[in-house]
C-alpha cells in the first residue's frame, strides 16, 4: 500500500486571505506614503528655486543685470551666446539647471511680471497648471 504524505501545503483559501490582508493594509499605507513623496517634491522645488536665486544674484553682481528671458537659466551654467555679458567669469552653478521635480523646465522671465525690477522664477507644481493647492500649487521665487 501507498503511504499517505504528511506534508502540509497552503490551501487556495489561505493564500486568498493573505492577499486580501495585504491589499487592505496597502490601502491605508499608500496614501500617506505618496503624500510624503509629494511633500518632498515641493520641498525640492523650493530649495532649487532658492539656489537658482542665489546664482542669479551672483550673475547680476558680475554682469550688472539678470540673464534675459531668452538667455534663460542656462546662462548660469554656460556663457550665453545671445547678447553675451562681458562680466561672465565662470559657471554660477555646479551642474546644468535640472528640470523641476515633476519633469518640466522651470519658468524664468526677466524682467519679471510680478517682480519687474528683477525676475520671476517658478514651477506650476504637480499639475503643470497655474494656481492650485497642496502639491498642485505653484512654487515661486517671490513667496
C-alpha positions in Angstrom: 0.0 0.0 0.0 0.9 3.6 -0.6 2.0 5.7 2.4 0.0 8.9 2.9 2.1 12.0 2.6 2.3 14.0 5.8 3.3 17.3 4.1 1.2 20.3 4.7 0.5 22.8 2.0 -1.3 26.2 1.8 -4.8 25.9 0.5 -6.2 28.4 -2.0 -8.4 29.9 0.7 -5.4 30.6 2.9 -3.5 32.3 0.0 -6.5 34.4 -0.9 -6.9 35.5 2.8 -3.2 36.6 2.9 -3.7 38.6 -0.4 -6.8 40.3 0.9 -5.0 41.3 4.2 -2.0 42.7 2.2 -4.4 44.7 -0.1 -6.3 46.2 2.9 -3.0 47.2 4.6 -1.8 48.8 1.3 -4.9 50.9 1.0 -4.1 52.5 4.4 -0.3 52.9 3.9 -0.2 54.0 0.2 -1.9 57.4 0.6 0.5 58.5 3.4 3.5 57.3 1.5 2.5 59.2 -1.6 1.7 62.3 0.4 5.3 62.2 1.7 6.7 61.9 -1.8 4.6 64.9 -3.0 5.7 66.9 0.0 9.4 66.1 -0.8 8.9 67.2 -4.4 7.5 70.6 -3.2 10.4 71.0 -0.8 12.9 70.1 -3.5 11.4 72.7 -5.9 11.6 75.4 -3.2 15.2 74.6 -2.4 16.2 74.6 -6.1 14.4 77.9 -6.7 16.3 79.4 -3.7 19.6 78.0 -5.1 18.9 79.4 -8.5 18.0 82.8 -6.9 21.4 82.9 -5.2 23.2 82.1 -8.5 21.1 84.7 -10.4 22.1 87.4 -7.8 25.8 86.5 -8.3 25.3 86.7 -12.1 23.7 90.2 -11.6 26.7 91.3 -9.5 29.2 90.3 -12.1 27.2 91.4 -15.2 25.1 94.3 -14.0 21.8 92.6 -14.9 20.0 89.3 -14.7 20.0 87.0 -17.7 17.3 87.8 -20.2 14.3 85.6 -20.7 15.9 84.4 -24.0 19.2 83.5 -22.3 17.3 81.8 -19.5 18.6 79.8 -16.6 21.2 78.2 -18.9 23.2 81.4 -18.6 24.0 80.3 -15.0 25.9 77.2 -16.4 27.4 78.4 -19.6 28.2 81.8 -21.1 25.2 83.0 -23.2 25.8 83.1 -27.0 22.9 85.6 -27.5 24.0 89.1 -26.2 26.9 87.6 -24.1 27.7 89.7 -21.0 31.2 90.9 -20.6 31.4 90.2 -16.9 30.6 86.4 -17.1 33.5 84.8 -15.4 32.6 81.2 -14.5 29.6 78.9 -14.1 27.3 80.1 -11.3 26.0 76.6 -10.7 28.0 73.4 -10.3 25.7 71.5 -12.7 23.3 72.4 -15.5 19.9 73.5 -14.4 17.7 70.4 -13.9 14.0 70.2 -14.6 11.6 70.7 -11.7 10.7 67.6 -9.6 7.8 66.9 -11.9 10.0 66.7 -15.0 9.2 70.1 -16.5 11.6 73.1 -17.0 11.4 75.9 -14.5 9.8 79.1 -15.9 12.1 82.1 -15.9 11.1 85.6 -17.0 13.3 88.7 -16.8 12.3 91.3 -16.2 9.5 89.7 -14.2 5.8 90.3 -14.5 5.4 90.1 -10.7 8.9 91.4 -10.0 9.6 94.0 -12.8 12.9 95.1 -11.1 14.4 91.6 -11.3 12.9 88.2 -12.4 10.2 85.7 -11.9 11.2 82.1 -11.4 8.6 79.4 -10.8 7.2 76.0 -11.5 3.5 75.2 -11.7 3.7 72.1 -9.4 2.3 68.6 -9.9 -0.5 69.5 -12.3 1.6 71.8 -14.5 -1.2 74.4 -14.4 -1.2 77.9 -12.9 -2.7 78.1 -9.4 -3.7 75.1 -7.4 -3.4 73.9 -3.8 -1.1 71.4 -2.0 1.4 69.7 -4.3 -0.5 71.3 -7.3 0.2 74.8 -6.1 2.8 77.0 -7.9 6.2 77.2 -6.3 7.6 80.7 -6.9 10.7 82.7 -6.1 8.6 85.6 -4.6 6.6 83.7 -1.9 
